Amino acid sequence: EKNLIRSMQSEKHKYKEGVVTGQDGKLMQRFTVVPPALYLALGETDGEAKERRAALMKAHSISELDAALMKAKEIEQARRDYQG
């Protein structure tokens, strides 16, 4: 049980892993969550992400939502291009 929990991984802006356990202790399953790109783009609230979004807004004269949509498209393209 502890080894399974310790083996969970995550990669920022890509995926998270978790473990579901049953109340009786019999069920123990690892799962991976890959959030939609738009969720990731809208959830970027750290300083660096805000600066990048503001730069997109200024460069393209667009709203914050449109900048998030642009970022989501970038994330989707990066996923398509990923060869790993």
N, CA and C of each residue as an Amber inpcrd file, in Angstrom:
protein
   252
   0.8230000  -1.1910000   0.0000000   0.0000000   0.0000000   0.0000000
   0.8710000   1.2600000   0.0000000   1.8270000   1.3250000   0.9130000
   2.6940000   2.4990000   0.9900000   3.5490000   2.6340000  -0.2600000
   4.0220000   1.5080000  -0.8000000   4.8370000   1.5600000  -2.0150000
   4.0420000   2.1100000  -3.1900000   2.7820000   1.7210000  -3.3010000
   1.9350000   2.2260000  -4.3740000   1.7550000   3.7310000  -4.2430000
   1.4960000   4.1890000  -3.0410000   1.3080000   5.6220000  -2.8140000
   2.6010000   6.3820000  -3.0870000   3.7230000   5.8450000  -2.6690000
   5.0120000   6.5080000  -2.9000000   5.3900000   6.5410000  -4.3770000
   4.8710000   5.5980000  -5.1520000   5.2470000   5.5200000  -6.5630000
   4.4490000   6.4670000  -7.4540000   3.4690000   7.1650000  -6.8960000
   2.6710000   8.0970000  -7.6980000   3.5620000   9.2040000  -8.2390000
   3.2160000   9.6740000  -9.4270000   4.0000000  10.7200000 -10.0680000
   3.0840000  11.8320000 -10.5490000   3.6930000  12.9450000 -10.8840000
   2.9680000  14.0370000 -11.5300000   3.9820000  14.8590000 -12.3070000
   3.4780000  15.5350000 -13.2980000   4.3180000  16.4410000 -14.0650000
   3.4990000  17.7090000 -14.2710000   4.0390000  18.8300000 -13.8200000
   3.3100000  20.0900000 -13.8540000   2.7830000  20.3710000 -15.2580000
   1.5340000  20.7620000 -15.3300000   0.8360000  21.0990000 -16.5720000
   0.6160000  19.9020000 -17.4850000   0.8300000  18.6750000 -16.9890000
   0.6280000  17.5030000 -17.8410000  -0.3280000  16.5010000 -17.2160000
   0.0370000  15.9400000 -16.0630000  -0.8110000  14.9170000 -15.4570000
  -0.5330000  14.7920000 -13.9700000  -1.4570000  14.1310000 -13.2930000
  -1.3070000  13.7880000 -11.8750000  -1.7340000  12.3430000 -11.7090000
  -1.1020000  11.6430000 -10.7990000  -1.5040000  10.2850000 -10.4580000
  -2.0210000  10.2730000  -9.0270000  -2.9310000   9.3740000  -8.7660000
  -3.4790000   9.2180000  -7.4300000  -3.8180000   7.7650000  -7.1750000
  -4.2690000   7.4730000  -5.9660000  -4.6440000   6.1150000  -5.5820000
  -6.0240000   6.1640000  -4.9370000  -6.8780000   5.2400000  -5.3460000
  -8.1950000   5.0710000  -4.7370000  -8.1260000   3.8360000  -3.8610000
  -8.5600000   3.9760000  -2.6090000  -8.6010000   2.8210000  -1.7140000
 -10.0220000   2.6360000  -1.2040000 -10.4260000   1.3780000  -1.0800000
 -11.7480000   1.0630000  -0.5560000 -11.7430000   1.0760000   0.9590000
 -12.9070000   1.2210000   1.5480000 -13.0110000   1.2550000   3.0040000
 -12.6000000  -0.0670000   3.6290000 -12.8140000  -1.1520000   2.9070000
 -12.4610000  -2.4610000   3.4580000 -11.0000000  -2.8270000   3.2030000
 -10.2850000  -1.9670000   2.4920000  -8.8740000  -2.2180000   2.2190000
  -8.6170000  -3.1710000   1.0720000  -9.6680000  -3.6950000   0.4580000
  -9.4910000  -4.6460000  -0.6350000  -9.2280000  -3.9520000  -1.9650000
  -9.8420000  -2.8090000  -2.1760000  -9.6620000  -2.0840000  -3.4270000
  -8.5020000  -1.1200000  -3.2920000  -7.5660000  -1.2050000  -4.2010000
  -6.4770000  -0.2440000  -4.2510000  -6.0780000  -0.1090000  -5.7120000
  -6.3400000   1.0420000  -6.2880000  -6.1060000   1.2340000  -7.7120000
  -5.4610000   2.5860000  -7.9660000  -4.4490000   2.5790000  -8.8030000
  -3.8070000   3.8220000  -9.2170000  -4.5900000   4.3870000 -10.3970000
  -4.6560000   5.7190000 -10.4780000  -5.2930000   6.3580000 -11.6260000
  -4.4610000   7.5540000 -12.0640000  -4.6120000   7.9300000 -13.3100000
  -3.9150000   9.0750000 -13.8810000  -4.9570000  10.0500000 -14.4120000
  -4.7710000  11.3180000 -14.1200000  -5.6720000  12.3600000 -14.5850000
  -4.8930000  13.2860000 -15.5140000  -5.4280000  13.4650000 -16.7170000
  -4.8640000  14.4160000 -17.6740000  -5.9360000  15.4850000 -17.8880000
  -5.8100000  16.6190000 -17.2030000  -6.8480000  17.6430000 -17.3010000
  -6.9160000  18.2420000 -18.7080000  -8.1070000  18.6760000 -19.1220000
  -8.2200000  19.3750000 -20.4010000  -7.3200000  20.6150000 -20.4100000
  -6.8090000  20.9460000 -21.5760000  -5.8650000  22.0590000 -21.7090000
  -6.4530000  23.3740000 -21.2080000  -7.7290000  23.6100000 -21.4770000
  -8.3310000  24.8700000 -21.0380000  -8.3570000  24.9630000 -19.5180000
  -8.6250000  23.8580000 -18.8210000  -8.5990000  23.8660000 -17.3560000
  -7.2160000  24.2640000 -16.8560000  -6.1840000  23.7140000 -17.4920000
  -4.8200000  24.0540000 -17.0870000  -4.5320000  25.5300000 -17.3420000
  -4.9330000  26.0140000 -18.5130000  -4.6700000  27.4120000 -18.8620000
  -5.3930000  28.3660000 -17.9140000  -6.6350000  28.0560000 -17.5760000
  -7.3910000  28.9170000 -16.6630000  -6.8610000  28.8340000 -15.2370000
  -6.2490000  27.7120000 -14.8910000  -5.7430000  27.5090000 -13.5330000
  -4.3600000  28.0730000 -13.2830000  -3.7290000  28.6090000 -14.3110000
  -2.3840000  29.1720000 -14.1340000  -2.5000000  30.5130000 -13.4230000
  -2.1840000  30.5110000 -12.1420000  -2.3560000  31.7330000 -11.3500000
  -1.0680000  32.2200000 -10.7010000   0.0490000  31.5340000 -10.9640000
   1.2980000  32.0110000 -10.3730000   1.7760000  33.2500000 -11.1330000
   2.7170000  33.9530000 -10.5650000   3.1840000  35.2160000 -11.1270000
   3.6890000  35.1130000 -12.5510000   4.4860000  34.1010000 -12.8250000
   5.0560000  33.9370000 -14.1650000   3.9610000  33.6800000 -15.2030000
   3.0020000  32.8450000 -14.8640000   1.8980000  32.5440000 -15.7860000
   1.0540000  33.7910000 -16.0360000   0.8240000  34.5770000 -14.9930000
   0.0530000  35.8120000 -15.1540000   0.7830000  36.7880000 -16.0720000
   2.1020000  36.8460000 -15.9420000   2.8880000  37.7300000 -16.8070000
   2.8010000  37.2910000 -18.2620000   2.8840000  35.9770000 -18.5020000
   2.7780000  35.4710000 -19.8770000   1.3950000  35.7710000 -20.4570000
   0.3570000  35.5880000 -19.6400000  -1.0050000  35.8750000 -20.1060000
  -1.1540000  37.3640000 -20.4080000  -0.6190000  38.2200000 -19.5470000
  -0.6960000  39.6680000 -19.7730000   0.0380000  40.0530000 -21.0530000
   1.1660000  39.4040000 -21.3210000   1.9130000  39.6850000 -22.5500000
   1.1010000  39.2960000 -23.7830000   0.4120000  38.1600000 -23.7150000
  -0.4590000  37.7570000 -24.8280000  -1.5850000  38.7640000 -25.0240000
  -2.1780000  39.1980000 -23.9130000  -3.2760000  40.1590000 -23.9840000
  -2.8190000  41.4510000 -24.6520000  -1.6400000  41.9160000 -24.2690000
  -1.1220000  43.1670000 -24.8210000  -0.7240000  42.9990000 -26.2840000
  -0.0190000  41.9260000 -26.6020000   0.4800000  41.7150000 -27.9620000
  -0.6480000  41.5430000 -28.9770000  -1.7490000  40.9340000 -28.5450000
  -2.8380000  40.6290000 -29.4760000  -4.0970000  41.4620000 -29.2240000
  -4.0340000  42.3740000 -28.2560000  -5.1930000  43.2060000 -27.8850000
  -6.4320000  42.3410000 -27.6490000  -6.2760000  41.3790000 -26.7300000
  -7.3530000  40.4320000 -26.4540000  -7.6730000  40.4070000 -24.9640000
  -8.7870000  39.7710000 -24.6340000  -9.2080000  39.6490000 -23.2380000
  -8.4120000  38.5480000 -22.5360000  -8.5680000  38.4910000 -21.2280000
  -7.8870000  37.4530000 -20.4520000  -8.3880000  36.0600000 -20.8430000
  -9.6890000  35.9520000 -21.1040000 -10.2370000  34.6650000 -21.5330000
  -9.6470000  34.2420000 -22.8760000  -9.5580000  35.1740000 -23.8150000
  -8.9720000  34.8390000 -25.1150000  -7.5050000  34.4420000 -24.9760000
  -6.7940000  35.0860000 -24.0550000  -5.3970000  34.7110000 -23.8080000
  -5.3210000  33.2940000 -23.2380000  -6.2480000  32.9430000 -22.3510000
  -6.2850000  31.5830000 -21.7990000  -6.6110000  30.5730000 -22.8950000
  -7.5090000  30.9340000 -23.7990000  -7.8270000  30.0470000 -24.9250000
  -6.6100000  29.8440000 -25.8280000  -5.8320000  30.9120000 -26.0420000
  -4.5970000  30.7800000 -26.8280000  -3.6190000  29.8440000 -26.1300000
  -3.4720000  30.0070000 -24.8170000  -2.5770000  29.1500000 -24.0440000
  -3.0390000  27.6980000 -24.1150000  -4.3470000  27.4750000 -24.0500000
  -4.8820000  26.1150000 -24.1400000  -4.5230000  25.4860000 -25.4830000
  -4.5980000  26.2660000 -26.5480000  -4.2150000  25.7490000 -27.8720000
  -2.7340000  25.3860000 -27.8990000  -1.9050000  26.1920000 -27.2380000
  -0.4700000  25.8840000 -27.1590000  -0.2440000  24.5630000 -26.4170000
  -0.9610000  24.3610000 -25.3250000  -0.8350000  23.1200000 -24.5530000
  -1.2610000  21.9300000 -25.4050000  -2.3890000  22.0760000 -26.1130000
  -2.8690000  20.9900000 -26.9750000  -1.8570000  20.6570000 -28.0660000
  -1.2600000  21.6960000 -28.6570000  -0.2610000  21.4570000 -29.7050000
   0.9680000  20.7700000 -29.1270000   1.3940000  21.1830000 -27.9450000
   2.5490000  20.5470000 -27.3030000   2.2650000  19.0740000 -27.0250000
   1.0310000  18.7580000 -26.6480000   0.6620000  17.3560000 -26.4190000
   0.7240000  16.5600000 -27.7190000   0.2500000  17.1630000 -28.8200000
   0.3000000  16.4620000 -30.1110000   1.7340000  16.2490000 -30.5720000
   2.5960000  17.2300000 -30.2980000   3.9920000  17.1660000 -30.7500000
   4.8680000  16.2810000 -29.8760000   4.4140000  15.9720000 -28.6700000
   5.2230000  15.2170000 -27.7100000   5.5420000  13.8280000 -28.2490000
   6.8070000  13.4600000 -28.2180000   7.2610000  12.1780000 -28.7570000
   7.6700000  11.1940000 -27.6740000   7.5990000  11.5850000 -26.4110000
   8.0880000  10.7690000 -25.3100000   7.2250000   9.6440000 -24.9970000
